[in-house]
Amino acid sequence: MNNNIIFNNITLSEWNDEITNSLMPNIIILAVYLVLGTWGNILVLLVYTFHMKDRSDERYFIPFLAFCDMIATIYLGVHYIFQCFNQTTFSNSILCKTLVFFVGNTTYNSVFILFIIAIQRYMKVCMPLKPSMSISMKKTALLLALLLSLLFALPIPFAYGAIPYHSINYGISGKRCGRLKKGTPFVRTVYSVVAGMFVFVIVASLIIIYSRIVSTVFRHLKVNRNDLSVNKKENETIAEDENHPVVNSFKGIEMIAIRDKTEKHSTAQDTKPNKGGQQTIEMPVVNNMESAASRKRRINNRRITNKLTLIFVIITTVFLLCYIPKVTLLILEGLDTDFWEKLPASQRPGVTILYHIFILHNIVNPIVYAFFDIEFRQDAALLLKCMFIKPCICSRGIQL
């Protein structure tokens, strides 16, 4: 279509510029999304590449999630900025179908990885006695997430394309990339049903899984408080026993007896009586010390698990909240094919911000890590110091 043809004293290009100017706040917000999401997720990848190479099982999926979030932020930010500048002049239907396919693909990647993380947290927290995910299982799950993302994105091009966009005020028409108004009703119906079921299943599953996880974590916290109380009492008892005069008088004999018993690999709990008829050592003190150390290690491991679980609960909650406006607008767009045409110009910027706000869930992850993960925060600070203050060699001996 020739953009210089004049209808009612306004050209199509001028109408497009008018809409673009009204969407300038959206363009600025998308640019902020682009910068924060890109550099935030790059920071996560750098920290896990140079400072947390020997990451634990708890953190296995974080770099993959950061990579998918970075790709999604870059692509979605650039795509929607391009859309803002071509609200009435987007006439290439094939390009539109290609672009929306990758919008769906990059979005689904992050969604499925979050779902895998939810399953991993459930196995780790709610089924601690059963084997956790092996490396091969994790790699298979990631591959399955990529394949499902492609599969769920395949129907999107059949429902989108370059569609007419009519101005009631100016009486002119252009073209924009959006959901097709005409076409096979069966395809549109199947897409709507599948998309609705997908959203319902994912949301319901995440809510159920994390509800069970949060309930278990609260029980763990209660047990941890009891264990810490018991551990404190045992330490006080041991300290009192060590300061007791009778115990002090036999301390040297006890240490010798322990060393002899170790060398002889004896399994007996008590030693033979000395000349005075008294026992040279009683082992419960040592056993108490071992059980206290084991309990402390178990509490510390559980604390790390609970903290990382809290991080993923927050990330998933943000994901759900960010997608509520997007899904709502998609439903309204499906119910009314002229939704965007009927939308008043004064409301368009606000509605468009809500339409794009789902990108936030690809941005907040590094912020959540920085607030709740002390180890990540320390390693990120060290990395930034190495890069900008002392760009030679990090204090951990890693050259950047």
N, C-alpha and C positions, 0 to 999 in steps of 0.2 A: 504494500500500500504506500502511495506517495504521501510522505509526511507534510508536504507543503500545500496540499489541496486545502482550500479555505471553505469552512462551513460556518455560517453565521458569524463572520468576522473573527474567527479564531482557528488557528491551525491545530492539527493533531499534536505537533511538537510542542506548541504553547500549552495545550491542555496537559500534556505529559509533564512539562516543566512545572506547571501549577501544582500537580499532584506531588511531584518530587519535592518541591519546596515545602509543602505541608508535612511531608514525611521526613524532613531534615532532623528532627529530634530522634526519630527511629534510626536514621543512618548513623548519628553520633553514638547512640546506645549500642548499635551493632558493632561499630568500630571499637568501642570500649570492651565489649564481649570478646572481640577478635584478639585484642592485645592481651587482656588478662588471661583468657583461656589458653592462648598459645604459649606465653612465657611461663605461666603457672605450671602447666603440664610438662613443658620442657625442663623446668626446675626439678620436678618429681623424677623425670627420666634420668637426669644428670646425677641426682643424689643416689638413686638406686643403681646406677651404672658404676660410679666411682667410689661411693662411700658405703654402700650396703650390698656389696656383691654376695656375701654369704647370708642373704636374707633367710629368715625362718619360713616355715610352712605357712605361718599366719599371713605373711606379706606377699605370697607368690603372685597373686593376680593384680596387685597394685600397679606395677609397671605396664601391664597390658591394658588395664583400664585407663591409665594416663595417656598411653599412645592413642587409643581409640578416641578418647575425649579431645586430644589435641587435633586429630584429623577432623573430627566432627566440628569442632569450634572453627577451624580454618575454613572448611568447606561451607558450612552453614552460614557463617558470617559473610563470606564473599558472595555466596549465592543470593542471600536476601538483600544485601546492598545492591547487587546488580538488578534484582527485581524492583527495588525502590526507584531506580533510575529508568526503568522500562515498564511502567505501569500501563501504558496504552500503545506501546510500539513493539511488543513482543509478538512477532508473526511467525517465527520458526517453530513449528509444532514438534519436529524431531528433537531439536535442541531442548525444548521444554520437557519432553518425555525423558530424555537422558538425564537432565538435571534433577528432576524429581525422583528418579530411580536412585541416584546416589544420595539424595537427601534421606530417603527411607533406609538405604543400606547403612549409612554412617550412624543414623539414629538407632537402628536395631542392634548394631554391634555393641554399643554401650549398654543397652537394655538387657541383652542376653548375658553379658559378662556380669552385670549386677545380679542377675538371677542365679548365675553359677556361684557367685560369692555368697549369696544368701543360703544356698544349699550347703556350701562348705562350712559356713558359720553354724548352721543347724547341726551338721555332723560333729563339728568340733565341740560345741557347747552342750547340745542336748544328748549326744551319744558319745561321750568321751571314752568309754571302754571299748568301743568298736574301732577298727582301723580307719584312719583318716584317708583322704584322697591321696593316692600315689601320684608320682610324677607323670606316669603314662595316662592315668585317669584325667589329670589336669590338662594335659596336652590334647587329649581326645575331646574334652569338654570345650576347650577353646576352638578347636577345629569345627566342632558341631555348632558352636555359636556363630562362626563365620558363615557356615553353610546355611543355617537357618535365617541369618540376616539376608543373604542373597535370595533365598526362597521366598521370604515374606515381602521382599522389595520388588519381586518380579511382576506382581499384578498392578503396581502403582502406575506404570506408563500407560496402561489400558484405560485408566480412569482420569488421566490428566492430559492436557495439550494446550495449544494456542486457541483461546476462545474469544468470541466477540465481547467487547466491553463498551457499553453504550452510556452516553452522558445525557441525562434527562434535561439538564439545564442548557447545554449547548446544542443538543440535537445532533451530535456526531458520534461516530463509533470507531474504536480502535481494537487492538487485540492485546490480551494479556495471558500469561501462563497461569492456568488454574484448572479446576475440576471441570470435566466435560459436561456440557448441558445436554448434548444429544449423543446418540450412540446406542449401543445394545443395552437395553434395560437390565438384561440378565447379568451382564458383566458388572455393571454398577452395583446391582443388588448383592452379588456374591462378594464384591470387594468390601462393601459396607458391612455385611454380616461378618466376614472374616476379620476385618479390622476391629469391629466391635467386640467379637469374641476374644481376639488376641488381647486387647486392652483389659477386658474383664478378667481373663485368666491370669495375666501377669500381675495385675493389681491385687486380686484376691489372694493369689499364691504368696506374694511378698508380704501382705498383711498377716496372713496366717503363720507363715514361717517366722517372721520377726516377732510376732506376738508370743510364740512359744519360746523363742530365744530370749526375749526380754524377761519373761517369767522365770526362766532358768537362771539367768544372770542375777536376778534379785535374790533367788534362793542361795546362789553361790556367795553373794555378798554377805548374807546373813551367816552362812557357815564360816566365811573368812573371819568375821568379827569374833565368832566363838573360838575359832582356832587360834587367833591372835591372843585372846584372853587366856586360853589354856597354855599357850606357849610362854606367855609372860609369867604365869604362876609357876611353870616348871623351871624357868630360868631363875626365879627368885628362890625356889626350893634348892636348886643345885648350888646357888651362891651361899645359901645358909649352911648347906652340908659341908661346903669347902671351908667355911670359916669355923666349923665346929671343932673344938680342941681334940676330941677323940679321933675324928676323921683326919685332922692334920698330923696326929702322931703316927698314923699308919700310911700317910701319903707316899713316903718313899718306898715302903714295902709293896704297896699296891702297884706302883709304876714298874718295879722289878718283876712282880708277878705277871703283869700284863705282857711285858716284853718276853718273858720265858714262855708264856702260853702261846704267844704268836709264833715264836720260833719252832715250837713243838707241834704247831697246828692242832692244838687241843680243842675239842668241842665242848668240853665241860664248862659249866657256868661258874662253879666255885672251885677254889684251890684247896689243897690239903691244909689241915690245921697246922699251925706252928707249935713251938714247944709249949707255949702258954695255953694251948688248946683253943686259940682263937683263929677265925678265918682270916687269911691274909688279904682277901679282896672280895668285894661283892660287885657283880657286873651291872646291876640295874642302873647305876649312875651313868655308865658309858652308853647303855641302851637308850636312856633318856636323852642323852646328848645327841645320839644318832637320829632318834625319832624327831627331835626338835629341829635338827638341820633338814631332815627330809620334809617335814611339815612346812618349814619356811620356804624351801624350794618349790613345793607344790603350790603354796599360796602365791608365790611370785609368778609362776607360770600361769596360774588362773587369773591373776591380776592383768597380765599382758593380754590374755585371751579376751577378758571382759572389756578392756579398754579398746582393743581393735574392733570388737563387736559393736561397741558404742559408736565408733567412727563410722562403720558401715551402716548402722541403723540411721544415723544422721544423714548420710549420703543418700540412702534409699528414700528417706522421708522427703528430702529436698527434691529428689527425682519425681516422686508422686505429686508433690505440690506444684512443681513447675509444669507438669503435663496436664493438670486439670483445665486451665484456660485453653490450651491447644486442642484438647479433645472436645471440649464444649463448643469451640468455634468450628471445628470440623463437622460436628453434628449439625450445627445451625447452617453451615455451608451446604451440607447434604440435603437438609430439609427444604431450603430455599435456594434455588439455583441462581437467583438474582441478589443474593445476600450482599455482595460487595457493591453492586450497582445501586442498591437502595440505601446503602450506608451513607449518612450525611458526612460532608467533608469535614465538619468540626469533630466528628467522632472517629474518623479514620485513623489518625495517629495513635490514639489510645487503644483502639481495637488491634491495630497492627503490633503495638508493643506487647500486648497479651498473646498475640499469635506467635511472636518470636521469643517469648520469655522462657520457653522450654530449653533454650540453649544454656541457660544458667546452670543446669545440672551438670554440664560438661566443664564448668568453670570452678565450681565451689569446692571440688575435691582437694586441690592443694591447700586451700584456706582451712578446710577441716583438719587436714593432716598437721598443718602448722599450729593449730590451736590445741589439739588433743594428743598428738604423738610427739613426746619429748625427744625421742631419739631422732626422728625425722627433722624436727626443728633444729636440733644441735648440728646435725650433719648438713642441713641446708645453710645454716649460718657459716659453718666452716667452709663449705664449697664457695659461697659468695665471697668470703674473705680471701680465699685462694685465688679467685678469679679477678677481683677488683683491687684488693689491698696488697696481697702477696702472691702475685701470679707466677710463682716459681714452683715451689713444692709444698704440698699440704703437710701439715704436722703429722698426718698418718702415713706419710711416705708415698703418696700417690701423686704422680706428675700429671697435670692437666694440659 
